[in-house]
Amino acid sequence: MKLQTAGFIGLGLIGGSIAKKMKANDPSIRILANAHREHTVEEAHREGIIENCGILPLSAFGECDCIFLCAPVHRNIDYLRELKDVIRPDCLITDVGSTKTEIHEEVIRLGLEKNFIGGHPMTGSEKTGIANADPQLLENAYYIITPTAATADETVAQFRRFVVSLGSIPLILDYKTHDYSTAAISHLPHMIAFSLVNLVQNIDDKNETMKTIAAGGFKDLTRIASSSPEMWENICASNRECILSLIDQYINSLQGLRSYIDDSDRNALLDYFGRVKEYRDSFPVRSVRSPDRFYEVFLDLADEAGGIATVAGILAAKAINIKNIGIVNNREFASGVLRIEFGDDDSLNRAAELLSQRGYVLHRR
């Protein structure tokens, strides 16, 4: 997707990260942007990301080849209505919202199906704002694309190439499938995190014992409860039916677990925990660029300071680029191993030979 002028409405963590990456890829691109706070626009202008140094009238976005709606979901829908009579006939509008049904239904109602393609970069942080935007934020993250019934195949192909240029992994889904799936793996976990923190706050003693000792698993599990309240209020409103359905299913599942504990049913508990652990251990520990080919190697690694740095240094000395790296510890391997992903077969084979020569024990699958 060749863009000369791009527009951003909303320039927070996601919008700012996309804009920064686009500017890094092509310094000649013109980017216009509005944000909820004027100082956000001023900061982005100072950094050289955007052309304008103040809030623009929406009519200024009429010259854009593509407009990214990066505000909360309901605001994006409002902007969509206002942009209908502003954009050029060939302008593409996309969004970055984590729910899709409402905006797609509004696109249909407005007759903008040929101009719209939904987008959802599945990345982020509990941190917000342009100050935390990072051009590498989208690297190796899934970027879900939800075309309309009238989106041209060539438009989908172009947008897919654009997503790849951001360093992301494109995945094309129907918007209703998207909303149910993300409700299960993103929205429900956030609801659980919020409710768990709320529970602990309500039952903690006057010395805040629980808050004091909270660490490890509790902090990992509830980190996402530090996310933007406004954003999550929007998500609950826009994906209400899916979230409610999954909360009900989760409560039923939790009741089943409660009954095993109440009955002191050791066999049922062992089977439950074993099945869940096996399924969780089967999750990919990688970012996936291709659905059927992974250029990866696993190697035993001693638990000592600098072990990962040593391996990375060996490969860097031979100009072998690492796409992804991380520790794996599950049933598949007897002990903790280091997983390294490469961009192609040649890099994988060169790395495997080099590391074997250095005495590392390798595993492939």
N, C-alpha and C positions, 0 to 999 in steps of 0.2 A: 504494500500500500504506500505509494509515493505521495507524501504530503508536503505542500509548500507552506500552508498556514493551518495550524491546529488550534482549537479553542478548548479551554478547560473551565468548567463551572464547578468550583470547588477545588481547592488546592491544598488538601491536607496530606496525611501520610501516603495514601494510595495515589491520589491525583498528582501530588508533588513528586513522588517516586517515578511515576510513568513519564511525567514531563522532563525530569532530570535525565532519565535514560534516553528519551527521544533526542534531547539536545546533545547528549554525549555521542549518540550515534550519528547525528547530522547537525552540526553547529549552524548550518545555514537555514534550518527550519524556523519559521516565525511562529511563536506561541503567544496567544492572547489568553488572559485568564481573569476570572473574577473569583472572589472568595467572600466568606461571611464577614471576615474582619479585614479592613483595609490594610492594616500593617502586614498581613500575610502577603498581599499583592506587592506591597512595597519591598518586603524582604526578598520575594522571588525575583523582582526586578533588579535589586541590588546584586543578587547572585548571577544575573545574566541569563536566567531561565526564561523569562517572558519579556515581551516588548513593552507592555503598558506599565506605568508606574502608579496608576490609580484605578478605581473601580470604573468599568466601562458600561455604557448602556447595552442592552442585549442586541440592539440593532448592529453593533460593531462586529458581532459574530457572524453576520451575513456573508462575510468574505472567506469563511473557514471551509476547508475541504472536509474536515472531520471535527466533531465536537464531542468531548468527553464529559459526561455528566457524573461528577464525583462528589456530590452533596449527599446528605441522607436520602433514603429512598423516596419519601413523600415529597421532599423538595425537588428531587429529580423529575418527578411526575409533573409538578407545577411548572418547572422550567421547560419541560417538553411541550406543554401547551403553549407557552409563550414563544417558543422558538419556531413553531409550525409556520408562521407567516414571515419569519425572518430568514430562514435558511435558503440556500440555492437548491434547485431541483436535484442536483447531483451530490449534495452534501450528505455525508454519513454521520448519523448520531449513534453513539454507543454509551454505555454506562458501566459503572464498576460495582453496582450494588450486589449485596449477597442474597437478595430475593429477586425473583424475576416475573412472577405471574402478574402482579399488579401493573408493572410498567408495560409488559407486553399487551395486556388487555387495553391499556390506555393508547398504546401505539396503534392497535387495531381500530379503536374508536375514532382516533384522529386521522386515520387514513395514511399513516406514516410508515407502513410496513416495508416499503421499498427503501426507505431512508434509515432504517434502524437495524442494528445487530447488537444483541445483549452481550455483556461481558462481565466476568467475575474473576478477578485475580485472587486466587486462594492463598493469600499471604497477608501479613500484617503484624501488629504488635499491640501490646497494651498501651504503648506510647502513641501520641497523636500529634498532628500538626506538621507544617512545612519544615520546622526545625529538625524533625526526626525523619524526614523523607530521605530516601537513599536509592540511588540508581541501581544498586544491587539487590534491593528488596525483592524484586520479582524473579531473581535468578533461580532456576530449577523449580519454580512453583507452578502448580497447575493453574492455567488460565482458562476458565470455562467459557465457551462461546455458545450463545443461544440465538440462532438465526430466527427470523420470522418465516412465515409460509411464502412470503414474496421476496425474501432476500436472494439475490442472484447468486448462482454458484461461484461465479468469478469474484464477487464481493466477499463471500465466505473464504475463498482461497486466498485472496489478498489480505484479509484481516488475520487469517491464520499465519501467514508469513510475517505480518507485523508483530504478532504475539511472540513468534520465535525470535524476532529481532530484539525483543525485550529480555531475552534469556529465559522465557517461560515455556511451559509445556502446554500446547493447545489441546483442549478436549471439547468436542462439539456434543451438546446435549439439547434435548427438548426442554423448554423452560419449566414445564411442570415436573419432569423428572429431576431437573436441577433443584427445584425448591424442596421436594421431599427428601432428596439425598443430603442436601446441605443442612436441612433441619435435623437430620439424624446425626451427622458427624460434626456439626458446628453449632447450630442453634441450641439443641438440647444440652450438649456439654456445657455451654455457657449458662443455661438455666440451672443446671445442677451445681455449677461452681458458685453462682450467685446465692442459691438457696443454702448451700453448705456453709458458706461464710456467714450468712444471716443467722443460721442455726447456732453456730459457735458463738457469735456475738451475743445472742439472746440467752444462752445457757452458761456462759462463762461466769466465774465467781468474781467477787469484788477485787481480788488481787490479780485478775486477768491471767490466771494460770495457763489457760488454753492458748491464749494469744502469745504468751511468753515462750511456751515450748513448741509452738507451731513451727515446723521446719520440714525439710525433705519432701516426703510424699504429699503432705497437706499443701505446702506452698506450690509444688509442681501442679497439683490438681486444681488449685484455685487461682493460679496466676491470672487466668483470663477474666476473673471477676473484677480486675482493675480496668477493664475496657470502658469505652465511652458510654455513659448511661443514656445519652440522647440517641446514639446509634442503635443501642439494643432496644430501646422503647420503639423506635421506628421498625426494627426487624420484627419484633413481636406483633406489631400492628399489621405489617404487610405480609407476614407468613403465618398468620394466626392459626388457620385450620391445621396445617402440617405440624406446627409446634404443639398444639393441644393434643392432637392424635398421638404424637410420640411421647408426650408427658404421660398420657394415660397408659400407653404400652409400657413405659418405664416403671410406672407405679406398680403395674401388675407383675412385672418382672421382679421388682424389689420385694413385693409381697411374697412371691415364691421363695426367694432367698430367705426372707424372714421366717417362713414356715419351716425350712430345713433347720435353721438355728433353733427355733422354738421346740422342734421335735427332737433336738440333739441327734439328728440323722447324719452320722459321720460319713456314711457311704455316699449319700446324696450330696453333701458338701464337697467331698473329695472329687466326685464326678463333675460337679458344677465348676469348681475352681480349676480342675484339670482341663475341661473343655474350653473354658474361657481363656485360660493361659495359652493353650495350643493355638486357638484362633488368633489371639493377640500376637503371639510369636510369629505367626505367618504373615503379618503385615509387612509390606515392603519397607526396608530400611534405607531406601534410596529415593531419589527423585527420578522419575521415569521419562526419558525422552522418546523411547519407542516402546510400544506395547508388547513386543515379542523379542527384543534383543537387548541384553545388558552387558556392557563391557566391564566386568568387575572381577576382582580377585579378593580372597580373604587370606589373611596371614596371622599366625600366632604372634602375640605381642606380649613381652614381659611387662609386668605392672611396675614400671619404674619411670622416674622423671625423664622427660625428653625422648621417650620411645617413639612417639608419633612424629616429632620433629626430625628425628634421625631418618625415618623412612621417607618423609617428605623431602628431606635434603638429598638423599640418594637419588631420588627420581628427578628432582630439579636440576641436579648436576648434569644429567643427561637430557635435559630439556623435554622431559616427559610430563605433559600437563595432566593434572588431577582434576576431574570434574566434580567429584564429591568424595568425602571421607568421613568415616565414623566408626565408633565401637559397636560391636554386636555381641549380645550375650543372651542366647536362647537355647532351646533344646537341640537345635540342629548341630551345635558345636559344643564340645565338652567344656570349653573354657572361653573366656573373652577373646575375641579376635578383632582385628582391624579390617574393615571393609573399605576398598578403594575402587572407585568407578572412574573409567576413562571414556574418552569421546569416540574411540574407534578401536578396531581389532588390533591394528599395528601397535598402538600405544600399550594396549593390554599385554600383548605378547612380549614386547620389549621390557616392560616393567616386570613381568613374571620371571623372565630369564635373569634379569639384573638382580632381583631380590633373592631368587634361588641361589645365585652365585654368592650372595652375601650371607647365606646360611639360614634365611627365613623359611619356615615351613608354610607352604601355600595350600589353599583349598579353593576348588572351583566347583560351581554347580550350574 
